[in-house]
Amino acid sequence: HFLGPGDEEWASTKAKETQKDAFEHVKKELLESDVVSKAFDKAGESRILGTQRTPDWKERVAEMAARRNYLQVRRADAVYVVGWRLDKGKDQFTGKSDCDPRETPKMDVGGGTGWACQWYIDRFEDGLEDPENCKLFFFDDAGPPWARKAPATQGRWNRWNVRAKEWEPLDKNPPKPSGLYAGIGATKLSSRAESAIRGLYPEISAPSADVAKDGAGLRAAAGAAASYGAVEPAPGMQVMGSGTASSADREVSVVSKVFPNILSSALCSITAPCSVLNGIKQLNPNEHAAILYWGEYKGTMTDPGLYYLNPCGLQMWKISTKTQTLQLKDIKVLDARGNPVVISGVVTFAGTSAKKATIDVDHPWPGSGGGGKESFLELQAAAVLKRVASRFPYEAPEGKPSLQSEGGNISSELRQLLQEKVAITGACIHSFDLVDLSYAPEIAQVMLVRQQAEALVDARRVIVSAAVDMTKDAVGSLRSSGEPMDEQTCKQVTTNLLTVICSGAAATPTVTMNS
């Protein structure tokens, strides 16, 4: 369960007693990071419309739109939500105040659950991801008295059609949650909603008296659905270690190792004892292995040791889970002012999923095969580096962001964006640091001259400012000492002092002799 600051007080007593180890506390810095804040603002463009978009709308919606939900929805392979729908012409904040019907969001699920659904929609807006890879399922609960009562969707599971931008009622329950999924619930659940959730888990039969009492803490992380499932940390949360298998992998059972299917078992019996000797396999520390029989994925082995696997039809694809580094050398990028700069960076990462790295993606990272071509990680890292670096100038006046001054913030954003891009490979990105930064050779000399000129101008500005102050003090001191000074003498003293102080060479004093 993802919990933001202060959320744990809302979790039910039973959840605290039985699921304490499942609580993952999300730091305030992550919830207020640029990535999450931009997602919040983008969702607001679709949900806070017209007259509802008052100057204080962010403060009004802060408690309702749980930012922690974005971290789940952004990386999930499936999203299950329980909630209610806004009626046409009702406001976003309470769901019951009248407003222009055009101000009711197209994604009309109410409350914080609606914001989670909007983040799901925004995830696929740029067309870079296929929505078929992550489906959104919604159980339309009764909700408050003023909620929309749509016979087509109410009291049943529905699926969001990304292209048609509408809910499609389902005739049966959605697929059972598995792998990396997110569950978003309401503050309270009706008995009908609880039954709908339990219908997704046939192995659960006894109802829980505390399910309906779970508040924002459980709603944030998974509502009731994820109470019986699992969620994976989002970018920025280093919870999953490099040696931990991803939730996309499942453990290979003992039966699958020895009797994976009828054909392998029959062939093994015919070829014994040769097959017995050929079936002895070793898994070293910091290795995971995806096991396939006749092209069918059976599971992943993660514990080092000596094993016997039926060799007939066996494919054993290993990956290393050691922490590795990738160096991006001399990547040419146009900065925010259009100047070509050369940037080098280092990515620290580790593999966590043998299934994703060997089955889902071709050549996920360097050293994983690929015949010398660039890996998925290398290409995505270069793309992310160019995208982020192009938003900043190489240098900027003091107090303004630039590539030179924002190294820490840029590295954090680089890591988060790259993690999102390579999640499909099972790679866990630990860091993405800039190690070298310079102007491209073709403009380096010109920029050096410009920097020298700017430095000279700045130095002269300081000298002149100081000279003016010193001259004012000198003239003031002479006048206060009682020395007679007419206007002409004052001008001459001022001119001489400014000339001597501001001169770039040693001054030669000139004395006027009056006859």
ZAMARGU-4260 file (C-alpha; in steps of 0.2 Angstrom, whole numbers, plus 5000, padded with zeros to 4 digits):
<rodrens>
0) 5000/5000/5000 | 5007/5017/4995 | 5005/5029/5009 | 5009/5048/5008 | 5013/5059/5023
5) 4999/5057/5036 | 4990/5043/5027 | 4993/5029/5039 | 4980/5036/5051 | 4967/5032/5039
10) 4971/5014/5037 | 4960/5001/5046 | 4965/4993/5062 | 4965/4976/5053 | 4976/4982/5039
15) 4989/4989/5051 | 4989/4973/5061 | 4990/4961/5046 | 4997/4971/5032 | 5010/4982/5040
20) 5024/4974/5030 | 5015/4979/5014 | 5015/4998/5018 | 5027/5008/5007 | 5029/5026/5013
25) 5031/5038/4998 | 5041/5053/5003 | 5034/5071/5001 | 5049/5075/4989 | 5043/5062/4977
30) 5025/5067/4977 | 5030/5085/4974 | 5043/5081/4961 | 5043/5089/4943 | 5037/5072/4935
35) 5022/5070/4947 | 5018/5089/4947 | 5017/5089/4928 | 5006/5074/4928 | 4994/5083/4941
40) 4993/5099/4931 | 4990/5089/4915 | 4976/5079/4923 | 4969/5096/4929 | 4967/5102/4912
45) 4955/5088/4908 | 4945/5088/4925 | 4945/5106/4931 | 4935/5115/4917 | 4927/5132/4915
50) 4921/5141/4930 | 4928/5128/4941 | 4946/5133/4937 | 4947/5145/4950 | 4964/5152/4956
55) 4963/5140/4971 | 4958/5125/4962 | 4974/5115/4966 | 4972/5118/4985 | 4954/5113/4984
60) 4958/5097/4975 | 4974/5092/4984 | 4965/5081/4997 | 4955/5072/4984 | 4968/5069/4970
65) 4980/5058/4979 | 4996/5060/4969 | 5002/5043/4976 | 4989/5035/4964 | 4999/5042/4949
70) 5014/5032/4954 | 5004/5016/4953 | 4994/5019/4938 | 5009/5025/4928 | 5018/5008/4929
75) 5004/4995/4931 | 5000/4981/4918 | 4981/4983/4923 | 4971/4995/4934 | 4955/4990/4944
80) 4945/5004/4952 | 4929/5005/4962 | 4920/5021/4962 | 4905/5031/4956 | 4901/5042/4941
85) 4898/5061/4941 | 4881/5066/4934 | 4880/5078/4920 | 4880/5096/4925 | 4888/5092/4942
90) 4904/5100/4949 | 4921/5091/4950 | 4924/5095/4969 | 4908/5089/4978 | 4899/5080/4963
95) 4882/5088/4969 | 4884/5107/4965 | 4877/5113/4949 | 4888/5118/4935 | 4888/5120/4916
100) 4886/5102/4909 | 4901/5106/4898 | 4912/5107/4914 | 4909/5089/4919 | 4924/5079/4914
105) 4924/5067/4900 | 4931/5054/4912 | 4916/5056/4923 | 4922/5045/4938 | 4920/5055/4954
110) 4932/5059/4968 | 4950/5054/4969 | 4947/5038/4960 | 4942/5049/4945 | 4959/5057/4945
115) 4968/5040/4945 | 4957/5036/4930 | 4962/5052/4921 | 4981/5048/4924 | 4978/5031/4916
120) 4970/5041/4900 | 4985/5053/4900 | 4997/5039/4900 | 4992/5034/4883 | 4988/5051/4875
125) 5005/5053/4866 | 5003/5036/4857 | 5019/5029/4863 | 5011/5015/4873 | 4998/5002/4867
130) 4983/5003/4879 | 4980/4985/4876 | 4995/4982/4887 | 4986/4990/4902 | 4968/4989/4903
135) 4957/5000/4915 | 4942/4991/4924 | 4929/5000/4934 | 4916/4994/4945 | 4902/5007/4946
140) 4896/5007/4964 | 4881/5016/4970 | 4890/5031/4977 | 4882/5046/4985 | 4864/5050/4982
145) 4868/5063/4969 | 4880/5051/4959 | 4875/5047/4941 | 4864/5031/4940 | 4868/5024/4923
150) 4859/5007/4921 | 4871/5002/4907 | 4886/5003/4919 | 4880/5003/4937 | 4882/4988/4948
155) 4894/4979/4936 | 4912/4979/4929 | 4916/4990/4914 | 4931/4993/4904 | 4937/5010/4897
160) 4939/5011/4878 | 4954/5023/4876 | 4950/5026/4857 | 4931/5029/4859 | 4933/5038/4876
165) 4919/5029/4885 | 4915/5015/4896 | 4911/4998/4889 | 4900/4986/4901 | 4907/4969/4903
170) 4896/4953/4903 | 4907/4945/4916 | 4921/4949/4928 | 4938/4956/4922 | 4953/4944/4921
175) 4959/4940/4939 | 4973/4953/4944 | 4990/4946/4941 | 5008/4953/4938 | 5010/4971/4941
180) 4993/4979/4944 | 4985/4993/4954 | 4969/4994/4963 | 4961/5010/4968 | 4946/5010/4979
185) 4933/5022/4987 | 4933/5028/5005 | 4920/5016/5009 | 4913/5001/5000 | 4896/4994/4998
190) 4893/4976/5001 | 4890/4975/4982 | 4907/4982/4978 | 4915/4971/4991 | 4907/4956/4982
195) 4913/4962/4965 | 4931/4963/4972 | 4930/4946/4980 | 4923/4939/4963 | 4940/4943/4956
200) 4948/4932/4969 | 4940/4915/4969 | 4951/4908/4983 | 4944/4922/4995 | 4927/4917/5002
205) 4926/4924/5020 | 4921/4943/5020 | 4931/4955/5030 | 4921/4967/5042 | 4935/4980/5041
210) 4936/4981/5022 | 4922/4995/5022 | 4932/5004/5035 | 4948/5007/5025 | 4950/5025/5021
215) 4963/5036/5011 | 4978/5025/5016 | 4971/5009/5008 | 4962/5019/4994 | 4979/5027/4990
220) 4989/5011/4988 | 4976/4999/4982 | 4959/5000/4990 | 4952/4983/4994 | 4958/4975/4978
225) 4976/4977/4981 | 4974/4971/4999 | 4975/4954/4992 | 4987/4958/4978 | 5004/4966/4976
230) 5010/4983/4969 | 5028/4987/4963 | 5037/5003/4968 | 5036/5017/4956 | 5051/5027/4949
235) 5060/5036/4963 | 5056/5022/4976 | 5071/5010/4978 | 5061/4997/4987 | 5065/4983/4975
240) 5083/4977/4976 | 5093/4971/4961 | 5092/4953/4967 | 5073/4953/4968 | 5063/4946/4954
245) 5050/4957/4946 | 5032/4953/4949 | 5031/4949/4930 | 5041/4933/4934 | 5034/4918/4943
250) 5043/4904/4952 | 5046/4888/4943 | 5037/4874/4952 | 5046/4857/4956 | 5033/4848/4945
255) 5037/4860/4930 | 5055/4857/4932 | 5054/4838/4930 | 5037/4835/4921 | 5034/4851/4912
260) 5022/4842/4899 | 5018/4825/4892 | 5030/4827/4877 | 5045/4831/4887 | 5041/4818/4900
265) 5040/4805/4887 | 5056/4809/4878 | 5065/4810/4894 | 5059/4792/4899 | 5065/4786/4882
270) 5082/4794/4882 | 5086/4790/4900 | 5099/4789/4908 | 5107/4802/4896 | 5093/4814/4899
275) 5096/4813/4917 | 5115/4819/4915 | 5110/4832/4903 | 5097/4839/4915 | 5109/4845/4928
280) 5110/4864/4928 | 5119/4876/4938 | 5112/4894/4943 | 5126/4906/4950 | 5124/4920/4962
285) 5117/4936/4955 | 5109/4926/4941 | 5090/4923/4936 | 5085/4911/4923 | 5069/4911/4913
290) 5063/4893/4909 | 5054/4888/4893 | 5048/4871/4887 | 5045/4870/4868 | 5043/4889/4868
295) 5031/4890/4882 | 5036/4901/4897 | 5036/4890/4913 | 5043/4902/4926 | 5059/4910/4933
300) 5073/4902/4944 | 5081/4915/4956 | 5090/4905/4969 | 5108/4900/4966 | 5112/4881/4966
305) 5112/4865/4957 | 5096/4859/4949 | 5089/4845/4939 | 5078/4851/4924 | 5070/4839/4911
310) 5082/4843/4896 | 5069/4838/4883 | 5062/4854/4875 | 5071/4865/4888 | 5077/4883/4885
315) 5086/4891/4899 | 5089/4910/4897 | 5099/4918/4910 | 5102/4936/4915 | 5114/4944/4927
320) 5106/4954/4942 | 5123/4962/4946 | 5123/4981/4947 | 5130/4987/4931 | 5135/5004/4923
325) 5132/5011/4906 | 5142/5025/4899 | 5135/5037/4887 | 5149/5046/4879 | 5149/5063/4869
330) 5130/5064/4866 | 5127/5080/4856 | 5112/5090/4861 | 5105/5107/4857 | 5102/5116/4873
335) 5087/5128/4876 | 5096/5142/4866 | 5100/5131/4851 | 5118/5129/4855 | 5126/5112/4852
340) 5133/5105/4868 | 5142/5088/4871 | 5136/5078/4886 | 5142/5062/4894 | 5133/5052/4907
345) 5133/5036/4917 | 5118/5025/4920 | 5119/5013/4935 | 5106/4999/4934 | 5102/4981/4937
350) 5091/4968/4929 | 5077/4961/4939 | 5066/4951/4927 | 5072/4936/4917 | 5056/4935/4908
355) 5055/4953/4903 | 5073/4954/4898 | 5073/4938/4888 | 5056/4936/4881 | 5048/4953/4880
360) 5062/4964/4874 | 5076/4960/4861 | 5094/4965/4868 | 5088/4974/4883 | 5105/4981/4889
365) 5123/4979/4885 | 5130/4962/4887 | 5114/4953/4884 | 5117/4948/4866 | 5111/4958/4851
370) 5126/4955/4839 | 5134/4972/4842 | 5119/4983/4839 | 5114/4996/4852 | 5104/4990/4866
375) 5086/4995/4871 | 5093/5004/4887 | 5107/5013/4877 | 5094/5020/4864 | 5082/5025/4877
380) 5095/5033/4889 | 5102/5043/4874 | 5084/5049/4870 | 5079/5054/4888 | 5096/5063/4890
385) 5093/5073/4874 | 5075/5077/4879 | 5079/5083/4896 | 5095/5093/4892 | 5086/5102/4878
390) 5075/5111/4890 | 5090/5120/4899 | 5103/5132/4892 | 5121/5127/4894 | 5123/5142/4906
395) 5112/5156/4913 | 5113/5171/4925 | 5114/5167/4943 | 5098/5161/4951 | 5091/5154/4934
400) 5092/5135/4930 | 5105/5129/4918 | 5114/5113/4913 | 5128/5119/4924 | 5119/5123/4939
405) 5104/5110/4940 | 5115/5094/4939 | 5106/5086/4954 | 5088/5090/4949 | 5092/5085/4931
410) 5100/5068/4936 | 5084/5064/4947 | 5073/5068/4932 | 5084/5058/4920 | 5083/5043/4931
415) 5064/5044/4933 | 5060/5046/4915 | 5072/5032/4910 | 5065/5020/4923 | 5048/5023/4915
420) 5055/5019/4897 | 5064/5003/4902 | 5052/4996/4914 | 5047/4984/4900 | 5065/4977/4901
425) 5064/4973/4919 | 5079/4985/4923 | 5079/4995/4939 | 5088/5011/4936 | 5098/5016/4952
430) 5105/5033/4945 | 5108/5043/4929 | 5122/5056/4932 | 5130/5069/4921 | 5149/5067/4921
435) 5155/5079/4907 | 5148/5094/4899 | 5155/5106/4886 | 5151/5116/4871 | 5152/5106/4854
440) 5170/5109/4846 | 5162/5119/4831 | 5157/5133/4843 | 5168/5130/4858 | 5181/5144/4852
445) 5167/5157/4848 | 5159/5153/4865 | 5176/5155/4874 | 5178/5172/4866 | 5160/5177/4871
450) 5163/5171/4889 | 5179/5181/4890 | 5170/5196/4884 | 5156/5194/4896 | 5168/5191/4910
455) 5177/5207/4905 | 5161/5217/4905 | 5156/5211/4922 | 5173/5215/4929 | 5172/5233/4921
460) 5155/5235/4928 | 5161/5231/4946 | 5176/5242/4944 | 5165/5257/4938 | 5153/5254/4952
465) 5166/5254/4965 | 5175/5269/4957 | 5159/5279/4958 | 5157/5275/4976 | 5175/5279/4980
470) 5174/5296/4971 | 5158/5300/4980 | 5166/5296/4997 | 5182/5306/4992 | 5173/5322/4987
475) 5161/5321/5002 | 5176/5319/5014 | 5185/5334/5006 | 5170/5345/5008 | 5166/5339/5025
480) 5184/5344/5030 | 5181/5362/5026 | 5192/5363/5010 | 5185/5376/4998 | 5179/5367/4982
485) 5171/5376/4968 | 5161/5367/4955 | 5175/5367/4943 | 5187/5359/4956 | 5174/5346/4960
490) 5172/5341/4942 | 5191/5340/4940 | 5194/5329/4956 | 5179/5318/4950 | 5186/5316/4933
495) 5204/5312/4939 | 5198/5300/4952 | 5187/5290/4939 | 5201/5290/4926 | 5214/5283/4938
500) 5203/5270/4946 | 5194/5264/4930 | 5210/5265/4919 | 5216/5248/4913 | 5234/5254/4913
505) 5245/5264/4926 | 5239/5282/4927 | 5251/5297/4924 | 5245/5311/4935 | 5245/5329/4927
510) 5247/5345/4938 | 5240/5361/4931 | 5251/5376/4935 | 5242/5393/4937 | 5252/5409/4934
</rodrens>
